[in-house]
Amino acid sequence: MDIVGIDISVEPRGSPDITGFGEISATVLLAELPNIADFTPKALAAFTGLSPQEHSSGTSVRRPSKTSRMGSERLRSTLYMCALSAKRSNKALAAFVARMTATGKPPKVILIAVARKLLVYAHAVIRTQKAFDPSPNAPFPT
């Protein structure tokens, strides 16, 4: 799929794609983000509303943190559904999910973390124009 000069193939050059992302998910990602290549991974998570937001007021009020929910609800819900699929079948995320489960994180917190990680993976694939390498020892493209 070639959109505005960026080649976002679901399966680039016969290499394995990001498990959990499909053609519709990639289309929603590109449609909802203005120019994904200009973002840093941290700014991209904040723009989509997948970053944590702390609520505190001085020393008296401390509430649990939650996601910021800024940005597009359609994109967040698409990434959440991708995370549901990737949590079960993405081998690159298996150690990450196991580590978060072992530390006692709630299941929905794990899903949001997986959604953010999938967004960062997609960002790296689009920015570098290289295929996703699912092996755990592969260098993460910067």
Buried (B, 14 or more C-beta within 10 A) or exposed (E): EEEEEBEBBBEBEEEBBBBBBBEEBBBBBBEBBEEBEEBEBEEBBBBBBBBBEEEEEEEEEEEEEEBBEEBBEEBBEBBBBBBBBBBEEBEBBBEBBEEBEEEEBEEEBBBBBBBBBBBBBBBBBBBEEEBBBBEEEEEEBE
